[in-house]
């Protein structure tokens, strides 16, 4: 009897191995390209700065629309909570960005630091029985005042320029400082330059919930004043 040698035919041929290597190379190449694209997209997202200017402007508009004229007894008499300069604005409103007041009015404070180019926002609950604390909050530093104080939790955005102009009921010209403690301006014009160097202007009506086109001459004057302020700063 003659015995034939045993042969195992279950292995891979050279052609099959070459095809498997080619397919594996293609899969690894596609995965590496996808991973590289994902990493670049993630890095661009991490490095991109979110422009929150529009959110700040909208917040200011909403808060001015819900201005609270309730007077508070300060050392020099009863006055509504309102203080304004070209780079700062402090007033009482019922619109809270953090809803910390639960329906109670708050004092909103916007302060622009020209040196750092940063606009700071803070708020505190309006307690008419603690006028001293309100006065201290109003007189915060230009750089944001209590930005390191956990009590107020300030927010901040970068702006190349931030200027406020004010007009009263009988005013025909816009002013950079509002020095009428017993009166509230009717119109407030905000001129700002964003991080992308885009110049913009906005006209606000105090205690008015709707956007109204009024005093176009004042808005034009505000634009001219903004250019003048920019030349002076240069």
TORMARRO-808454 format. One record per residue (C-alpha): residue number from 1; residue in one letter; x, y, z. Coordinates in Angstrom, 1 decimal, decimal comma, padded with zeros to 4 digits, always signed. Layout:
N
k|r|x|y|z
NUM|a|X|Y|Z .
...
***
This chain:
234
k|r|x|y|z
1|x|+000,0|+000,0|+000,0 .
2|x|+001,3|+003,4|-001,0 .
3|x|+000,6|+006,4|+001,4 .
4|x|+000,2|+009,9|-000,2 .
5|x|+001,7|+012,8|+001,8 .
6|x|-000,9|+015,0|+003,6 .
7|x|-001,3|+018,5|+002,1 .
8|x|-003,1|+021,4|+004,0 .
9|x|-004,8|+023,6|+001,4 .
10|x|-006,4|+026,0|+003,9 .
11|x|-003,6|+028,7|+003,8 .
12|x|-003,5|+032,0|+001,9 .
13|x|-002,0|+032,3|-001,4 .
14|x|+000,5|+035,1|-002,3 .
15|x|-002,1|+036,9|-004,3 .
16|x|-004,6|+036,9|-001,4 .
17|x|-001,9|+038,3|+001,0 .
18|x|-001,1|+041,1|-001,5 .
19|x|-004,8|+042,0|-001,8 .
20|x|-005,2|+042,0|+002,0 .
21|x|-002,2|+044,3|+002,4 .
22|x|-003,5|+046,7|-000,2 .
23|x|-006,9|+046,9|+001,4 .
24|x|-005,4|+047,4|+004,9 .
25|x|-003,1|+050,2|+003,6 .
26|x|-006,1|+051,9|+002,0 .
27|x|-008,2|+051,7|+005,3 .
28|x|-005,3|+053,0|+007,4 .
29|x|-004,8|+055,9|+004,9 .
30|x|-008,4|+056,9|+005,0 .
31|x|-008,5|+056,7|+008,8 .
32|x|-005,4|+058,8|+009,1 .
33|x|-006,8|+061,5|+006,8 .
34|x|-010,1|+061,6|+008,8 .
35|x|-008,2|+061,8|+012,0 .
36|x|-005,9|+064,6|+010,7 .
37|x|-009,0|+066,6|+009,5 .
38|x|-010,7|+066,1|+012,8 .
39|x|-007,7|+067,3|+014,8 .
40|x|-007,4|+070,4|+012,6 .
41|x|-011,1|+071,2|+013,0 .
42|x|-010,8|+070,8|+016,8 .
43|x|-007,7|+073,0|+017,0 .
44|x|-009,4|+075,8|+015,0 .
45|x|-012,4|+075,6|+017,3 .
46|x|-010,3|+075,8|+020,4 .
47|x|-008,3|+078,7|+019,1 .
48|x|-011,3|+080,7|+017,8 .
49|x|-012,5|+083,5|+020,0 .
50|x|-016,3|+083,7|+020,3 .
51|x|-017,5|+087,3|+019,7 .
52|x|-020,0|+088,0|+022,4 .
53|x|-020,4|+091,7|+021,5 .
54|x|-023,9|+091,2|+020,1 .
55|x|-025,0|+089,5|+023,2 .
56|x|-023,7|+092,3|+025,4 .
57|x|-025,5|+094,9|+023,2 .
58|x|-028,7|+093,0|+023,3 .
59|x|-028,5|+092,7|+027,1 .
60|x|-028,0|+096,4|+027,4 .
61|x|-031,0|+097,1|+025,2 .
62|x|-033,2|+094,8|+027,2 .
63|x|-032,1|+096,2|+030,6 .
64|x|-032,6|+099,8|+029,5 .
65|x|-036,0|+098,9|+028,2 .
66|x|-036,9|+097,6|+031,7 .
67|x|-035,3|+100,5|+033,6 .
68|x|-036,6|+100,9|+037,2 .
69|x|-037,0|+104,6|+038,1 .
70|x|-037,6|+103,8|+041,8 .
71|x|-035,7|+106,4|+043,9 .
72|x|-033,3|+105,4|+046,6 .
73|x|-032,4|+107,5|+049,6 .
74|x|-028,7|+108,5|+049,3 .
75|x|-026,8|+110,9|+051,5 .
76|x|-027,6|+113,8|+049,2 .
77|x|-031,3|+113,0|+048,8 .
78|x|-033,7|+110,7|+047,0 .
79|x|-032,5|+109,8|+043,5 .
80|x|-033,1|+107,0|+040,9 .
81|x|-030,2|+104,7|+040,5 .
82|x|-028,6|+106,0|+037,3 .
83|x|-025,0|+107,1|+036,7 .
84|x|-023,3|+107,6|+033,4 .
85|x|-020,2|+108,8|+031,7 .
86|x|-018,7|+108,2|+028,3 .
87|x|-017,2|+104,8|+029,3 .
88|x|-019,6|+103,7|+032,1 .
89|x|-023,2|+103,2|+032,7 .
90|x|-024,9|+102,1|+036,0 .
91|x|-028,7|+101,9|+036,4 .
92|x|-031,5|+099,9|+038,0 .
93|x|-033,4|+097,4|+035,9 .
94|x|-035,7|+094,4|+036,4 .
95|x|-033,8|+092,4|+033,8 .
96|x|-031,1|+090,2|+035,3 .
97|x|-028,6|+088,2|+033,2 .
98|x|-028,3|+085,6|+036,0 .
99|x|-031,8|+085,8|+037,4 .
100|x|-030,2|+086,2|+040,9 .
101|x|-032,9|+088,6|+042,0 .
102|x|-035,9|+086,4|+041,4 .
103|x|-038,1|+089,3|+040,3 .
104|x|-036,4|+091,9|+042,5 .
105|x|-034,8|+094,8|+040,6 .
106|x|-031,0|+094,8|+040,2 .
107|x|-028,3|+097,4|+039,6 .
108|x|-026,5|+096,7|+036,3 .
109|x|-023,1|+098,1|+035,8 .
110|x|-021,1|+098,5|+032,5 .
111|x|-017,6|+099,8|+032,8 .
112|x|-015,0|+100,1|+030,0 .
113|x|-011,3|+100,1|+030,7 .
114|x|-009,6|+102,0|+027,9 .
115|x|-006,1|+100,7|+028,8 .
116|x|-006,9|+097,0|+028,5 .
117|x|-009,8|+097,5|+026,0 .
118|x|-012,2|+095,4|+028,1 .
119|x|-015,8|+096,0|+028,8 .
120|x|-016,9|+094,7|+032,2 .
121|x|-020,4|+093,9|+033,3 .
122|x|-021,6|+093,2|+036,9 .
123|x|-024,9|+093,3|+038,7 .
124|x|-026,2|+093,3|+042,3 .
125|x|-029,6|+093,1|+043,9 .
126|x|-031,2|+096,5|+044,4 .
127|x|-031,8|+096,8|+048,1 .
128|x|-033,1|+100,3|+048,8 .
129|x|-032,2|+099,9|+052,5 .
130|x|-028,5|+099,6|+051,8 .
131|x|-027,8|+102,7|+049,8 .
132|x|-024,2|+102,8|+050,9 .
133|x|-023,5|+099,4|+049,2 .
134|x|-025,3|+100,7|+046,1 .
135|x|-023,1|+103,8|+046,1 .
136|x|-020,0|+101,8|+046,4 .
137|x|-021,1|+099,6|+043,6 .
138|x|-021,8|+102,6|+041,4 .
139|x|-018,4|+104,1|+042,2 .
140|x|-016,5|+100,9|+041,1 .
141|x|-013,1|+101,3|+039,3 .
142|x|-013,0|+101,8|+035,6 .
143|x|-011,3|+098,4|+035,2 .
144|x|-014,3|+096,6|+036,4 .
145|x|-014,2|+097,4|+040,1 .
146|x|-015,0|+094,2|+042,0 .
147|x|-014,1|+091,8|+039,1 .
148|x|-012,2|+089,7|+041,6 .
149|x|-015,0|+089,7|+044,1 .
150|x|-017,1|+086,5|+044,1 .
151|x|-020,1|+088,5|+045,1 .
152|x|-020,7|+090,1|+041,7 .
153|x|-019,3|+087,6|+039,2 .
154|x|-018,5|+090,1|+036,4 .
155|x|-018,4|+089,2|+032,8 .
156|x|-016,0|+090,8|+030,3 .
157|x|-015,5|+091,2|+026,5 .
158|x|-012,8|+092,8|+024,5 .
159|x|-013,7|+096,0|+022,6 .
160|x|-011,4|+098,3|+020,7 .
161|x|-013,6|+101,3|+021,5 .
162|x|-016,7|+102,0|+023,7 .
163|x|-018,3|+105,4|+023,9 .
164|x|-021,7|+106,5|+025,3 .
165|x|-023,6|+109,7|+024,5 .
166|x|-026,7|+111,0|+026,2 .
167|x|-029,7|+113,2|+025,3 .
168|x|-032,4|+114,5|+027,7 .
169|x|-036,0|+115,4|+027,0 .
170|x|-035,2|+118,9|+026,1 .
171|x|-031,6|+118,4|+024,9 .
172|x|-030,8|+119,1|+021,3 .
173|x|-027,2|+117,9|+021,5 .
174|x|-025,6|+114,7|+022,8 .
175|x|-023,4|+114,8|+025,9 .
176|x|-020,6|+112,5|+027,0 .
177|x|-021,5|+112,9|+030,7 .
178|x|-025,0|+112,8|+032,3 .
179|x|-024,8|+115,0|+035,4 .
180|x|-028,5|+115,3|+036,2 .
181|x|-029,1|+113,1|+039,3 .
182|x|-032,8|+113,6|+039,3 .
183|x|-033,4|+113,1|+035,6 .
184|x|-033,0|+110,2|+033,2 .
185|x|-031,8|+110,6|+029,6 .
186|x|-034,3|+109,8|+026,9 .
187|x|-031,9|+108,6|+024,3 .
188|x|-028,5|+106,9|+024,7 .
189|x|-026,2|+106,4|+021,7 .
190|x|-023,6|+103,7|+022,0 .
191|x|-020,6|+103,7|+019,6 .
192|x|-018,2|+100,7|+019,7 .
193|x|-015,5|+099,0|+017,7 .
194|x|-015,4|+095,3|+017,9 .
195|x|-012,3|+093,0|+018,0 .
196|x|-012,5|+092,8|+014,2 .
197|x|-012,2|+096,6|+013,9 .
198|x|-015,8|+097,0|+012,7 .
199|x|-017,3|+100,3|+013,9 .
200|x|-021,0|+100,2|+014,9 .
201|x|-023,6|+102,5|+016,5 .
202|x|-026,8|+101,8|+018,4 .
203|x|-029,5|+104,1|+019,6 .
204|x|-031,4|+103,1|+022,8 .
205|x|-034,6|+104,5|+024,2 .
206|x|-034,7|+104,3|+028,0 .
207|x|-037,7|+102,5|+029,5 .
208|x|-039,0|+101,7|+026,0 .
209|x|-039,5|+098,0|+025,1 .
210|x|-039,6|+098,7|+021,3 .
211|x|-037,1|+099,7|+018,8 .
212|x|-038,0|+103,2|+017,5 .
213|x|-036,3|+105,2|+014,9 .
214|x|-036,0|+108,7|+016,4 .
215|x|-033,7|+111,6|+016,3 .
216|x|-031,7|+110,6|+013,2 .
217|x|-029,8|+113,9|+013,4 .
218|x|-028,6|+112,8|+016,8 .
219|x|-027,5|+109,5|+015,5 .
220|x|-025,6|+111,2|+012,7 .
221|x|-024,0|+113,5|+015,2 .
222|x|-023,0|+110,5|+017,3 .
223|x|-021,2|+109,0|+014,3 .
224|x|-019,3|+112,3|+013,9 .
225|x|-018,5|+112,4|+017,6 .
226|x|-017,2|+108,8|+017,4 .
227|x|-014,8|+109,7|+014,6 .
228|x|-013,7|+112,8|+016,6 .
229|x|-013,1|+110,7|+019,7 .
230|x|-011,1|+108,2|+017,7 .
231|x|-008,8|+111,0|+016,4 .
232|x|-008,3|+112,3|+019,9 .
233|x|-007,4|+108,9|+021,2 .
234|x|-004,9|+108,4|+018,4 .
***
